[in-house]
Amino acid sequence: MNGWHRIAPVASGVWSITEAGHVTVWLIVGSERALLLDTGMGFVPLRPVVEEITSLPVTVVNTHHHFDHVGGNHEFDEVLIHPAGVDHLVSPPPAAELRDYLDQYERQLRAAASVREIDHEFLHLFDADSDPAPLPVGVDGDTWRIRPHAPNGSVADGDEFDLGGRVLRVLHTPGHTPDGICLLDSRTGILFAGDTVSSGPIYAHELDSDVDAFTASAARLAELKDEVSLVAMCHFGRVVAAPHLLQAVFDAFASLPDSRSRARRTVDAVGSGVDEVPFDRFSILLPATGTSVAET
């Protein structure tokens, strides 16, 4: 392996591939084909990592178009995304946005260093997948770019990927972005949730986010919770969760008209000001408006 990506078998034929402090992508392998759900930051080549795990043909499916999920798309021969995300893949994110992201990540690294000893002694939350790591040599705000890469095709709600012995069904779950999708493994019950579900901040504040659509998508996933055995997510230290999280996320979105009054002002991963509504196991980020609890 390359020393940057953290590989962990999560279930039979399922691996998490984590860039600690950034994002987790998922490799799902059947008897005939493999599916790679997202391609991460693009800091370090991902394809050699995948090829060490499987020699089967690999299809890349993007959960949505954001730069932290598509950085390695150009390394693969077959890349698919929901139609609402196609144009974004051929238009790279602005260099200023990437610099802002790395600036905010430097803050995260400093914060992690300040609590690492306390965590080791008392909390035991950090592990190889959750402890933020210094950037690879040569990666900085002046050099890091996301290479545009036109997809080969698109995916739609209800589409299925037969990998041989396992079938993954596409669920269109807009809200975080219009093109957001999840995949449900019908045999194992694993739900690959993209950025629709998170154990940390759930991003519902961005320019193309839609809280009403997010609420409807969360309701759909909550209705499926009895079919789900495990929720596999993309961000923060806890990337797997029990299916009851799906109901909790929907309940949280449904409560926003009342619970927004508890919002506190913070910043997102690129340093933009947002309102964060806290819940027991996650939070929801909303556009900054008015006066937050933290400012009163």
Backbone as CSV, one residue per row, in Angstrom:
resi,resn,N_x,N_y,N_z,CA_x,CA_y,CA_z,C_x,C_y,C_z
1,MET,0.838,-1.190,0.000,0.000,0.000,0.000,0.882,1.253,0.000
2,ASN,0.286,2.429,-0.174,1.075,3.635,-0.402,1.361,4.444,0.858
3,GLY,0.896,4.007,2.008,1.147,4.722,3.241,0.184,5.852,3.517
4,TRP,-0.641,6.218,2.561,-1.617,7.288,2.740,-3.020,6.729,2.953
5,HIS,-3.441,5.823,2.084,-4.777,5.246,2.200,-4.788,4.177,3.296
6,ARG,-5.827,4.216,4.118,-6.025,3.233,5.187,-7.083,2.233,4.735
7,ILE,-6.717,0.972,4.664,-7.601,-0.064,4.130,-8.127,-0.911,5.282
8,ALA,-9.432,-1.180,5.287,-10.004,-2.031,6.324,-11.130,-2.869,5.734
9,PRO,-11.097,-4.202,5.932,-12.255,-5.021,5.540,-13.384,-4.792,6.534
10,VAL,-14.560,-4.470,6.028,-15.701,-4.143,6.888,-16.726,-5.275,6.903
11,ALA,-16.863,-5.943,5.798,-17.752,-7.103,5.671,-17.207,-7.934,4.521
12,SER,-17.791,-9.101,4.305,-17.322,-9.951,3.216,-17.442,-9.206,1.891
13,GLY,-16.306,-9.017,1.214,-16.303,-8.341,-0.072,-16.465,-6.837,-0.001
14,VAL,-16.308,-6.245,1.183,-16.474,-4.796,1.344,-15.271,-4.238,2.090
15,TRP,-14.633,-3.230,1.491,-13.483,-2.575,2.116,-13.732,-1.080,2.209
16,SER,-13.369,-0.501,3.333,-13.266,0.953,3.429,-11.847,1.354,3.065
17,ILE,-11.725,2.433,2.301,-10.430,2.998,1.919,-10.469,4.454,2.358
18,THR,-9.709,4.757,3.398,-9.845,6.038,4.090,-8.624,6.915,3.908
19,GLU,-8.867,8.185,3.635,-7.854,9.222,3.723,-8.143,9.959,5.029
20,ALA,-7.398,9.622,6.068,-7.724,10.027,7.432,-7.852,11.539,7.551
21,GLY,-8.964,11.965,8.117,-9.250,13.374,8.260,-9.986,13.964,7.080
22,HIS,-10.160,13.178,6.022,-10.767,13.705,4.799,-12.025,12.926,4.406
23,VAL,-11.856,11.705,3.904,-12.985,10.997,3.318,-12.694,9.503,3.285
24,THR,-13.769,8.716,3.315,-13.701,7.273,3.114,-14.451,6.924,1.833
25,VAL,-13.804,6.132,0.978,-14.482,5.567,-0.192,-14.661,4.082,0.058
26,TRP,-15.539,3.466,-0.726,-15.917,2.079,-0.463,-15.709,1.221,-1.702
27,LEU,-15.068,0.085,-1.507,-14.870,-0.899,-2.571,-15.735,-2.111,-2.261
28,ILE,-16.641,-2.434,-3.193,-17.566,-3.553,-3.022,-17.289,-4.554,-4.142
29,VAL,-16.990,-5.804,-3.762,-16.516,-6.798,-4.724,-17.488,-7.968,-4.784
30,GLY,-17.900,-8.318,-5.994,-18.673,-9.522,-6.214,-17.803,-10.599,-6.825
31,SER,-18.425,-11.627,-7.390,-17.656,-12.717,-7.990,-17.205,-12.393,-9.409
32,GLU,-17.812,-11.364,-10.036,-17.491,-11.046,-11.424,-16.963,-9.632,-11.626
33,ARG,-17.403,-8.694,-10.797,-17.016,-7.297,-10.968,-16.866,-6.649,-9.592
34,ALA,-16.285,-5.450,-9.600,-16.182,-4.654,-8.379,-16.723,-3.260,-8.661
35,LEU,-17.216,-2.626,-7.622,-17.709,-1.256,-7.719,-16.968,-0.417,-6.690
36,LEU,-16.417,0.688,-7.133,-15.740,1.642,-6.256,-16.640,2.853,-6.105
37,LEU,-17.103,3.071,-4.888,-18.014,4.173,-4.614,-17.196,5.386,-4.174
38,ASP,-16.997,6.315,-5.116,-16.202,7.531,-4.955,-14.706,7.251,-5.067
39,THR,-13.947,8.336,-5.288,-12.505,8.178,-5.510,-11.668,9.142,-4.688
40,GLY,-12.277,9.847,-3.741,-11.505,10.587,-2.769,-10.898,11.882,-3.256
41,MET,-9.785,12.260,-2.607,-9.206,13.585,-2.732,-8.316,13.758,-3.953
42,GLY,-7.740,12.690,-4.464,-6.814,12.812,-5.573,-5.413,13.228,-5.160
43,PHE,-5.096,13.170,-3.868,-3.742,13.496,-3.405,-2.715,12.484,-3.891
44,VAL,-3.103,11.195,-3.805,-2.219,10.062,-4.072,-2.979,9.099,-4.981
45,PRO,-2.327,8.458,-5.962,-3.053,7.529,-6.844,-3.811,6.456,-6.062
46,LEU,-5.066,6.277,-6.446,-5.948,5.324,-5.773,-6.018,3.988,-6.501
47,ARG,-5.900,3.998,-7.820,-6.088,2.762,-8.575,-5.138,1.646,-8.131
48,PRO,-3.840,1.923,-7.862,-2.973,0.823,-7.386,-3.457,0.208,-6.082
49,VAL,-4.073,1.003,-5.227,-4.617,0.480,-3.973,-5.762,-0.489,-4.263
50,VAL,-6.661,-0.082,-5.156,-7.789,-0.936,-5.523,-7.292,-2.234,-6.158
51,GLU,-6.277,-2.131,-7.012,-5.779,-3.313,-7.719,-5.041,-4.271,-6.800
52,GLU,-4.579,-3.807,-5.652,-4.003,-4.727,-4.669,-5.079,-5.538,-3.960
53,ILE,-6.293,-5.014,-3.950,-7.404,-5.720,-3.293,-8.104,-6.661,-4.252
54,THR,-8.316,-6.216,-5.496,-9.047,-7.040,-6.461,-8.469,-6.867,-7.857
55,SER,-8.512,-7.946,-8.629,-8.114,-7.899,-10.035,-9.326,-7.854,-10.960
56,LEU,-10.521,-7.792,-10.410,-11.740,-7.774,-11.215,-11.930,-6.408,-11.867
57,PRO,-12.695,-6.343,-12.955,-13.021,-5.045,-13.556,-13.744,-4.163,-12.540
58,VAL,-13.407,-2.866,-12.539,-13.936,-1.936,-11.548,-14.749,-0.842,-12.232
59,THR,-15.962,-0.626,-11.734,-16.787,0.509,-12.134,-16.790,1.518,-10.996
60,VAL,-16.505,2.786,-11.323,-16.596,3.860,-10.340,-17.986,4.469,-10.410
61,VAL,-18.612,4.609,-9.243,-19.870,5.331,-9.129,-19.659,6.442,-8.108
62,ASN,-19.942,7.668,-8.496,-19.825,8.794,-7.573,-21.136,9.012,-6.839
63,THR,-21.056,9.149,-5.509,-22.260,9.455,-4.734,-22.766,10.853,-5.031
64,HIS,-21.856,11.763,-5.420,-22.197,13.117,-5.850,-20.930,13.774,-6.367
65,HIS,-21.003,14.988,-6.806,-19.932,15.598,-7.581,-18.883,16.343,-6.769
66,HIS,-19.001,16.459,-5.462,-18.079,17.299,-4.693,-16.643,16.801,-4.795
67,PHE,-15.695,17.750,-4.720,-14.294,17.449,-5.063,-13.686,16.366,-4.198
68,ASP,-14.128,16.229,-2.943,-13.540,15.224,-2.065,-14.026,13.811,-2.365
69,HIS,-14.893,13.673,-3.343,-15.414,12.355,-3.729,-15.003,11.952,-5.144
70,VAL,-14.375,12.847,-5.891,-14.122,12.570,-7.312,-12.669,12.783,-7.721
71,GLY,-11.771,12.989,-6.757,-10.402,13.364,-7.074,-9.619,12.338,-7.861
72,GLY,-10.002,11.050,-7.767,-9.310,10.004,-8.503,-10.079,9.463,-9.686
73,ASN,-11.145,10.125,-10.082,-11.961,9.618,-11.189,-11.147,9.362,-12.448
74,HIS,-10.203,10.257,-12.738,-9.456,10.169,-13.991,-8.594,8.916,-14.087
75,GLU,-8.401,8.206,-12.990,-7.574,7.003,-12.996,-8.320,5.781,-13.518
76,PHE,-9.630,5.875,-13.672,-10.448,4.705,-13.957,-11.142,4.829,-15.308
77,ASP,-11.417,3.672,-15.889,-11.954,3.619,-17.249,-13.460,3.847,-17.310
78,GLU,-14.170,3.462,-16.265,-15.629,3.596,-16.272,-16.062,4.366,-15.039
79,VAL,-16.648,5.539,-15.252,-17.093,6.419,-14.172,-18.533,6.829,-14.447
80,LEU,-19.389,6.673,-13.449,-20.803,6.977,-13.577,-21.226,7.928,-12.460
81,ILE,-22.218,8.754,-12.744,-22.756,9.687,-11.760,-24.198,9.980,-12.144
82,HIS,-24.991,10.466,-11.203,-26.355,10.876,-11.524,-26.313,12.012,-12.545
83,PRO,-27.293,12.099,-13.449,-27.267,13.136,-14.491,-27.089,14.553,-13.951
84,ALA,-27.601,14.840,-12.763,-27.479,16.189,-12.211,-26.053,16.553,-11.851
85,GLY,-25.151,15.561,-11.833,-23.768,15.837,-11.495,-22.819,15.846,-12.668
86,VAL,-23.307,15.501,-13.854,-22.413,15.322,-15.009,-21.633,16.591,-15.322
87,ASP,-22.315,17.729,-15.398,-21.638,18.971,-15.782,-20.560,19.352,-14.775
88,HIS,-20.758,19.029,-13.521,-19.778,19.386,-12.495,-18.468,18.622,-12.670
89,LEU,-18.540,17.412,-13.189,-17.319,16.619,-13.333,-16.412,17.144,-14.436
90,VAL,-16.951,17.871,-15.369,-16.116,18.411,-16.446,-15.706,19.858,-16.171
91,SER,-16.133,20.388,-15.027,-15.739,21.740,-14.616,-15.053,21.633,-13.260
92,PRO,-13.736,21.740,-13.205,-13.027,21.541,-11.948,-13.377,22.608,-10.925
93,PRO,-13.308,22.290,-9.633,-13.598,23.289,-8.603,-12.566,24.404,-8.629
94,PRO,-12.935,25.603,-8.238,-11.989,26.724,-8.249,-10.796,26.449,-7.338
95,ALA,-9.613,26.905,-7.788,-8.409,26.722,-6.985,-8.552,27.364,-5.616
96,ALA,-9.271,28.481,-5.533,-9.447,29.164,-4.251,-10.208,28.285,-3.263
97,GLU,-11.189,27.521,-3.743,-11.946,26.634,-2.863,-11.049,25.530,-2.310
98,LEU,-10.167,24.995,-3.137,-9.250,23.961,-2.682,-8.258,24.524,-1.665
99,ARG,-7.778,25.735,-1.890,-6.874,26.356,-0.918,-7.582,26.585,0.414
100,ASP,-8.825,27.049,0.353,-9.584,27.255,1.585,-9.752,25.944,2.349
101,TYR,-9.986,24.876,1.592,-10.125,23.569,2.230,-8.839,23.180,2.954
102,LEU,-7.698,23.329,2.292,-6.437,22.946,2.920,-6.100,23.852,4.098
103,ASP,-6.461,25.119,4.028,-6.264,26.006,5.177,-7.061,25.524,6.370
104,GLN,-8.304,25.137,6.120,-9.141,24.643,7.219,-8.605,23.311,7.744
105,TYR,-8.038,22.500,6.850,-7.472,21.222,7.291,-6.253,21.445,8.181
106,GLU,-5.477,22.464,7.914,-4.351,22.783,8.803,-4.852,23.094,10.204
107,ARG,-5.966,23.773,10.307,-6.572,24.022,11.629,-6.962,22.708,12.293
108,GLN,-7.499,21.785,11.503,-7.882,20.482,12.038,-6.666,19.718,12.558
109,LEU,-5.568,19.776,11.807,-4.350,19.092,12.251,-3.854,19.656,13.567
110,ARG,-3.864,20.970,13.711,-3.414,21.583,14.955,-4.324,21.209,16.111
111,ALA,-5.617,21.181,15.856,-6.563,20.805,16.914,-6.357,19.357,17.335
112,ALA,-6.130,18.478,16.357,-5.913,17.070,16.683,-4.663,16.895,17.536
113,ALA,-3.592,17.631,17.208,-2.359,17.527,17.983,-2.581,17.948,19.426
114,SER,-3.466,18.920,19.634,-3.687,19.437,20.979,-4.486,18.485,21.865
115,VAL,-5.216,17.549,21.258,-6.053,16.650,22.060,-5.631,15.189,21.956
116,ARG,-4.603,14.888,21.138,-4.231,13.492,20.897,-3.830,12.779,22.193
117,GLU,-3.048,13.431,23.026,-2.611,12.807,24.266,-3.787,12.564,25.208
118,ILE,-4.690,13.528,25.288,-5.876,13.362,26.116,-6.736,12.221,25.586
119,ASP,-6.871,12.164,24.275,-7.659,11.077,23.682,-7.046,9.725,24.013
120,HIS,-5.725,9.614,23.880,-5.064,8.337,24.151,-5.256,7.907,25.597
121,GLU,-5.281,8.879,26.510,-5.378,8.532,27.927,-6.808,8.288,28.382
122,PHE,-7.761,9.050,27.825,-9.101,9.020,28.397,-10.217,8.601,27.436
123,LEU,-10.181,9.050,26.175,-11.351,8.931,25.309,-11.278,7.770,24.341
124,HIS,-10.100,7.521,23.786,-9.880,6.388,22.876,-10.777,6.455,21.638
125,LEU,-10.871,7.649,21.085,-11.678,7.841,19.884,-10.836,7.776,18.614
126,PHE,-9.613,8.254,18.665,-8.767,8.250,17.474,-8.288,6.844,17.145
127,ASP,-8.295,6.533,15.854,-7.593,5.353,15.362,-6.996,5.727,14.008
128,ALA,-6.477,4.749,13.287,-5.798,5.061,12.028,-6.722,5.738,11.027
129,ASP,-8.012,5.468,11.121,-8.956,6.045,10.169,-9.464,7.414,10.595
130,SER,-9.357,7.762,11.859,-9.960,9.003,12.341,-8.949,10.042,12.779
131,ASP,-7.692,9.660,12.951,-6.680,10.606,13.396,-6.131,11.355,12.187
132,PRO,-6.387,12.654,12.063,-5.937,13.395,10.881,-4.435,13.276,10.677
133,ALA,-4.038,13.069,9.429,-2.630,12.855,9.103,-2.095,14.033,8.295
134,PRO,-0.795,14.350,8.427,-0.200,15.383,7.581,-0.390,15.049,6.108
135,LEU,-0.499,16.064,5.289,-0.703,15.856,3.864,0.499,15.150,3.234
136,PRO,0.273,14.393,2.176,1.401,13.769,1.472,2.392,14.815,0.986
137,VAL,3.637,14.413,0.885,4.681,15.319,0.410,4.315,15.853,-0.976
138,GLY,4.451,17.161,-1.140,4.183,17.776,-2.431,2.766,18.258,-2.622
139,VAL,1.868,17.955,-1.675,0.477,18.399,-1.780,0.326,19.692,-1.000
140,ASP,-0.071,20.754,-1.674,-0.333,22.017,-0.994,-1.315,22.825,-1.835
141,GLY,-1.652,23.995,-1.330,-2.654,24.810,-2.005,-2.249,25.309,-3.367
142,ASP,-0.945,25.296,-3.651,-0.473,25.754,-4.961,-0.456,24.646,-6.005
143,THR,-0.420,23.382,-5.554,-0.255,22.274,-6.505,-1.477,21.376,-6.635
144,TRP,-2.302,21.294,-5.600,-3.415,20.344,-5.625,-4.533,20.850,-6.524
145,ARG,-4.902,20.022,-7.478,-6.018,20.314,-8.366,-6.837,19.044,-8.563
146,ILE,-8.116,19.205,-8.841,-8.985,18.091,-9.198,-9.086,18.053,-10.720
147,ARG,-8.607,16.974,-11.321,-8.614,16.890,-12.774,-10.028,16.654,-13.295
148,PRO,-10.513,17.482,-14.216,-11.838,17.226,-14.795,-11.826,15.911,-15.556
149,HIS,-12.916,15.181,-15.449,-12.989,13.872,-16.105,-14.447,13.593,-16.431
150,ALA,-14.788,13.630,-17.689,-16.170,13.398,-18.100,-16.575,11.957,-17.791
151,PRO,-17.745,11.751,-17.191,-18.187,10.386,-16.920,-18.552,9.652,-18.203
152,ASN,-18.556,8.315,-18.114,-18.933,7.489,-19.258,-20.435,7.335,-19.396
153,GLY,-21.147,7.588,-18.315,-22.582,7.395,-18.319,-23.164,7.886,-17.015
154,SER,-24.433,7.600,-16.804,-25.115,8.099,-15.617,-25.896,6.978,-14.945
155,VAL,-26.307,7.252,-13.714,-27.114,6.308,-12.949,-28.387,7.010,-12.515
156,ALA,-29.429,6.236,-12.332,-30.718,6.794,-11.946,-31.330,5.937,-10.849
157,ASP,-32.298,6.525,-10.173,-32.985,5.813,-9.100,-33.530,4.482,-9.604
158,GLY,-33.256,3.417,-8.861,-33.742,2.092,-9.226,-32.789,1.280,-10.070
159,ASP,-31.754,1.906,-10.627,-30.746,1.140,-11.368,-30.093,0.105,-10.446
160,GLU,-29.649,-0.986,-11.037,-28.995,-2.030,-10.257,-27.654,-2.396,-10.880
161,PHE,-26.702,-2.687,-10.015,-25.390,-3.175,-10.429,-25.253,-4.611,-9.943
162,ASP,-25.192,-5.548,-10.881,-25.001,-6.956,-10.551,-23.508,-7.249,-10.630
163,LEU,-22.894,-7.426,-9.473,-21.453,-7.660,-9.409,-21.114,-9.145,-9.425
164,GLY,-22.136,-9.988,-9.464,-21.939,-11.433,-9.357,-22.079,-11.841,-7.898
165,GLY,-23.238,-12.384,-7.550,-23.470,-12.784,-6.164,-23.890,-11.659,-5.254
166,ARG,-23.864,-10.442,-5.748,-24.391,-9.320,-4.966,-24.875,-8.249,-5.935
167,VAL,-26.019,-7.651,-5.567,-26.654,-6.636,-6.395,-26.785,-5.363,-5.567
168,LEU,-26.360,-4.246,-6.144,-26.452,-2.946,-5.495,-27.515,-2.116,-6.200
169,ARG,-28.461,-1.592,-5.435,-29.553,-0.787,-5.998,-29.316,0.688,-5.718
170,VAL,-29.521,1.524,-6.740,-29.322,2.960,-6.628,-30.559,3.609,-6.012
171,LEU,-30.325,4.445,-5.010,-31.373,5.257,-4.404,-31.001,6.720,-4.618
172,HIS,-31.790,7.446,-5.367,-31.526,8.873,-5.547,-31.962,9.604,-4.288
173,THR,-31.022,10.274,-3.633,-31.306,10.921,-2.349,-30.817,12.367,-2.385
174,PRO,-31.485,13.228,-3.134,-31.058,14.622,-3.205,-31.250,15.327,-1.866
175,GLY,-30.560,16.435,-1.733,-30.640,17.234,-0.516,-29.301,17.866,-0.223
176,HIS,-28.297,17.042,0.028,-26.931,17.559,0.143,-26.534,18.198,-1.182
177,THR,-26.790,17.499,-2.268,-26.668,18.011,-3.630,-27.810,17.423,-4.451
178,PRO,-28.138,18.008,-5.605,-29.211,17.440,-6.429,-28.886,16.050,-6.964
179,ASP,-27.577,15.724,-7.107,-27.199,14.447,-7.711,-26.895,13.360,-6.684
180,GLY,-27.165,13.602,-5.414,-26.793,12.650,-4.380,-27.477,11.302,-4.525
181,ILE,-26.699,10.234,-4.335,-27.259,8.884,-4.353,-26.713,8.069,-3.192
182,CYS,-27.421,7.004,-2.864,-26.957,5.944,-1.980,-27.033,4.636,-2.761
183,LEU,-26.350,3.611,-2.272,-26.457,2.263,-2.817,-26.861,1.313,-1.703
184,LEU,-27.784,0.422,-1.992,-28.214,-0.577,-1.031,-27.852,-1.956,-1.555
185,ASP,-27.070,-2.690,-0.771,-26.707,-4.073,-1.089,-27.858,-4.968,-0.647
186,SER,-28.576,-5.518,-1.604,-29.795,-6.259,-1.287,-29.519,-7.555,-0.541
187,ARG,-28.317,-8.112,-0.704,-28.003,-9.384,-0.032,-27.579,-9.176,1.408
188,THR,-26.710,-8.221,1.649,-26.178,-8.030,2.997,-26.939,-6.982,3.795
189,GLY,-27.686,-6.121,3.116,-28.379,-5.040,3.806,-27.501,-3.845,4.123
190,ILE,-26.304,-3.793,3.581,-25.436,-2.637,3.824,-25.912,-1.467,2.962
191,LEU,-26.135,-0.332,3.598,-26.492,0.896,2.897,-25.257,1.774,2.808
192,PHE,-24.818,2.071,1.598,-23.704,2.970,1.362,-24.310,4.359,1.154
193,ALA,-24.139,5.220,2.164,-24.997,6.389,2.300,-24.430,7.671,1.735
194,GLY,-23.202,7.655,1.182,-22.642,8.892,0.658,-22.624,9.967,1.722
195,ASP,-22.994,11.193,1.349,-23.069,12.293,2.309,-24.500,12.573,2.743
196,THR,-25.408,11.642,2.467,-26.795,11.810,2.911,-26.935,11.534,4.396
197,VAL,-26.048,10.704,4.935,-26.060,10.362,6.361,-24.639,10.534,6.874
198,SER,-24.507,11.017,8.105,-23.183,11.213,8.676,-23.247,11.065,10.190
199,SER,-22.104,10.696,10.775,-21.993,10.667,12.228,-21.412,11.967,12.766
200,GLY,-21.144,12.912,11.879,-20.695,14.244,12.268,-21.633,15.270,11.669
201,PRO,-21.132,16.422,11.254,-22.004,17.415,10.619,-22.564,16.916,9.289
202,ILE,-23.859,17.066,9.110,-24.520,16.766,7.844,-24.675,18.088,7.099
203,TYR,-24.079,18.170,5.908,-24.015,19.431,5.174,-25.307,19.666,4.397
204,ALA,-26.153,20.546,4.924,-27.399,20.920,4.247,-27.429,22.410,3.952
205,HIS,-26.249,23.056,3.929,-26.175,24.509,3.860,-25.615,25.042,2.555
206,GLU,-25.122,24.190,1.678,-24.375,24.670,0.521,-25.311,25.229,-0.554
207,LEU,-24.717,25.878,-1.549,-25.532,26.600,-2.518,-26.524,25.691,-3.232
208,ASP,-26.122,24.434,-3.489,-27.035,23.526,-4.184,-27.716,22.546,-3.234
209,SER,-27.631,22.807,-1.928,-28.370,21.979,-0.968,-29.834,22.406,-0.922
210,ASP,-30.683,21.473,-0.503,-32.121,21.728,-0.438,-32.654,20.998,0.786
211,VAL,-33.019,21.746,1.819,-33.433,21.122,3.073,-34.712,20.311,2.904
212,ASP,-35.650,20.801,2.113,-36.892,20.043,1.904,-36.600,18.715,1.206
213,ALA,-35.744,18.754,0.175,-35.371,17.514,-0.509,-34.605,16.595,0.437
214,PHE,-33.745,17.170,1.264,-32.988,16.382,2.228,-33.937,15.678,3.195
215,THR,-34.946,16.387,3.655,-35.916,15.800,4.574,-36.643,14.635,3.920
216,ALA,-37.026,14.799,2.658,-37.708,13.719,1.942,-36.783,12.522,1.750
217,SER,-35.518,12.767,1.435,-34.567,11.665,1.270,-34.331,10.946,2.589
218,ALA,-34.210,11.717,3.679,-34.032,11.100,4.998,-35.242,10.258,5.371
219,ALA,-36.443,10.716,5.004,-37.655,9.941,5.275,-37.623,8.624,4.501
220,ARG,-37.178,8.675,3.263,-37.105,7.459,2.452,-36.157,6.441,3.072
221,LEU,-34.983,6.911,3.520,-34.029,5.985,4.119,-34.544,5.438,5.445
222,ALA,-35.225,6.267,6.219,-35.780,5.786,7.486,-36.801,4.678,7.249
223,GLU,-37.562,4.787,6.169,-38.537,3.747,5.849,-37.868,2.427,5.495
224,LEU,-36.603,2.485,5.066,-35.867,1.282,4.677,-35.071,0.667,5.827
225,LYS,-35.135,1.253,7.019,-34.205,0.849,8.082,-34.306,-0.619,8.448
226,ASP,-35.489,-1.222,8.287,-35.617,-2.647,8.616,-34.944,-3.544,7.586
227,GLU,-34.651,-3.004,6.402,-33.910,-3.749,5.376,-32.406,-3.563,5.500
228,VAL,-31.985,-2.633,6.352,-30.586,-2.249,6.456,-29.941,-2.915,7.664
229,SER,-28.754,-3.471,7.456,-27.995,-4.078,8.555,-26.887,-3.178,9.058
230,LEU,-26.383,-2.303,8.182,-25.247,-1.443,8.515,-25.283,-0.228,7.597
231,VAL,-24.956,0.933,8.140,-24.861,2.151,7.345,-23.383,2.492,7.169
232,ALA,-22.937,2.577,5.924,-21.537,2.890,5.604,-21.483,4.308,5.059
233,MET,-20.720,5.174,5.744,-20.698,6.605,5.433,-19.322,7.025,4.930
234,CYS,-19.152,8.308,4.679,-17.941,8.781,4.001,-17.060,9.692,4.834
235,HIS,-17.534,10.194,5.952,-16.765,11.214,6.651,-16.724,10.977,8.158
236,PHE,-15.687,11.575,8.760,-15.486,11.596,10.187,-15.068,10.214,10.682
237,GLY,-14.760,10.109,11.956,-14.124,8.902,12.457,-15.015,7.689,12.514
238,ARG,-16.292,7.902,12.604,-17.228,6.775,12.739,-17.965,6.608,11.411
239,VAL,-17.391,5.795,10.534,-17.958,5.690,9.187,-18.919,4.519,9.045
240,VAL,-19.143,3.754,10.100,-20.183,2.725,10.081,-21.096,2.948,11.281
241,ALA,-22.367,2.651,11.086,-23.347,2.880,12.142,-24.468,1.873,12.018
242,ALA,-25.188,1.694,13.115,-26.371,0.837,13.125,-27.513,1.527,12.381
243,PRO,-28.461,0.757,11.867,-29.527,1.347,11.038,-30.433,2.320,11.763
244,HIS,-30.460,2.299,13.107,-31.331,3.249,13.802,-30.906,4.692,13.546
245,LEU,-29.666,4.898,13.077,-29.230,6.251,12.738,-30.109,6.848,11.646
246,LEU,-30.633,6.024,10.748,-31.463,6.529,9.654,-32.728,7.199,10.184
247,GLN,-33.340,6.590,11.192,-34.531,7.195,11.788,-34.167,8.471,12.523
248,ALA,-33.025,8.459,13.206,-32.603,9.644,13.955,-32.348,10.825,13.021
249,VAL,-31.760,10.556,11.858,-31.491,11.639,10.913,-32.802,12.219,10.377
250,PHE,-33.743,11.361,10.032,-35.028,11.883,9.570,-35.718,12.690,10.657
251,ASP,-35.738,12.153,11.876,-36.389,12.883,12.975,-35.757,14.256,13.161
252,ALA,-34.432,14.326,12.994,-33.745,15.602,13.147,-34.168,16.598,12.067
253,PHE,-34.197,16.143,10.814,-34.617,17.047,9.740,-36.064,17.491,9.937
254,ALA,-36.908,16.559,10.349,-38.312,16.911,10.551,-38.490,17.923,11.675
255,SER,-37.549,17.955,12.612,-37.661,18.853,13.766,-37.049,20.222,13.525
256,LEU,-36.399,20.445,12.358,-35.650,21.679,12.158,-36.462,22.961,12.358
257,PRO,-37.738,23.009,11.977,-38.468,24.263,12.227,-38.437,24.696,13.688
258,ASP,-38.390,23.733,14.599,-38.342,24.059,16.026,-36.919,24.066,16.574
259,SER,-36.087,23.123,16.128,-34.764,22.965,16.734,-33.741,23.960,16.203
260,ARG,-34.064,24.655,15.122,-33.086,25.613,14.577,-32.761,26.709,15.586
261,SER,-33.642,26.973,16.516,-33.370,28.004,17.512,-32.181,27.645,18.394
262,ARG,-31.733,26.372,18.373,-30.570,25.948,19.158,-29.273,26.068,18.374
263,ALA,-29.336,26.603,17.161,-28.158,26.628,16.288,-27.034,27.459,16.899
264,ARG,-25.808,27.029,16.621,-24.615,27.772,17.035,-23.797,28.080,15.786
265,ARG,-23.118,29.202,15.791,-22.350,29.619,14.636,-21.002,28.891,14.604
266,THR,-20.648,28.327,13.432,-19.365,27.665,13.256,-18.951,27.819,11.795
267,VAL,-17.969,27.053,11.353,-17.545,27.098,9.954,-17.540,25.680,9.391
268,ASP,-17.639,25.579,8.063,-17.616,24.281,7.415,-16.192,23.938,6.980
269,ALA,-16.038,22.933,6.109,-14.717,22.420,5.748,-13.909,23.372,4.889
270,VAL,-14.527,24.424,4.346,-13.764,25.418,3.600,-13.770,26.760,4.315
271,GLY,-14.178,26.762,5.582,-14.120,27.963,6.394,-15.281,28.913,6.244
272,SER,-16.355,28.497,5.581,-17.531,29.353,5.427,-18.385,29.310,6.683
273,GLY,-18.912,30.462,7.081,-19.757,30.520,8.259,-21.085,29.813,8.043
274,VAL,-21.495,29.011,9.029,-22.743,28.252,8.948,-23.394,28.234,10.324
275,ASP,-24.669,27.864,10.352,-25.365,27.568,11.599,-25.394,26.057,11.781
276,GLU,-24.966,25.582,12.942,-24.932,24.156,13.244,-25.992,23.835,14.292
277,VAL,-26.910,22.959,13.936,-27.940,22.510,14.863,-27.493,21.168,15.439
278,PRO,-27.210,21.083,16.743,-26.668,19.849,17.316,-27.764,18.845,17.678
279,PHE,-27.461,17.576,17.451,-28.294,16.474,17.900,-27.401,15.474,18.634
280,ASP,-27.958,14.393,19.143,-27.187,13.503,20.016,-26.006,12.852,19.310
281,ARG,-26.160,12.425,18.049,-25.132,11.633,17.373,-24.577,12.295,16.115
282,PHE,-25.011,13.504,15.817,-24.591,14.208,14.616,-25.103,15.635,14.743
283,SER,-24.852,16.438,13.728,-25.436,17.775,13.676,-25.843,18.057,12.237
284,ILE,-26.592,19.114,12.047,-27.002,19.528,10.705,-26.520,20.961,10.498
285,LEU,-25.797,21.194,9.402,-25.333,22.521,9.045,-26.337,23.178,8.109
286,LEU,-26.679,24.421,8.440,-27.626,25.217,7.655,-27.007,26.563,7.298
287,PRO,-27.526,27.227,6.280,-26.977,28.560,5.951,-27.051,29.495,7.153
288,ALA,-26.004,30.292,7.338,-25.959,31.208,8.471,-26.982,32.326,8.274
289,THR,-27.872,32.456,9.232,-28.883,33.513,9.190,-29.108,34.028,10.593
290,GLY,-29.377,35.307,10.720,-29.746,35.865,12.010,-28.636,35.709,13.035
291,THR,-29.037,35.474,14.278,-28.130,35.347,15.407,-28.196,33.943,15.953
292,SER,-27.045,33.269,16.015,-27.016,31.911,16.521,-26.908,31.909,18.042
293,VAL,-27.134,30.724,18.652,-27.037,30.582,20.100,-25.647,31.016,20.571
294,ALA,-24.606,30.680,19.806,-23.236,30.987,20.208,-22.971,32.487,20.265
295,GLU,-23.841,33.297,19.633,-23.624,34.750,19.587,-24.507,35.509,20.552
296,THR,-25.408,34.789,21.223,-26.340,35.455,22.129,-25.769,35.548,23.517
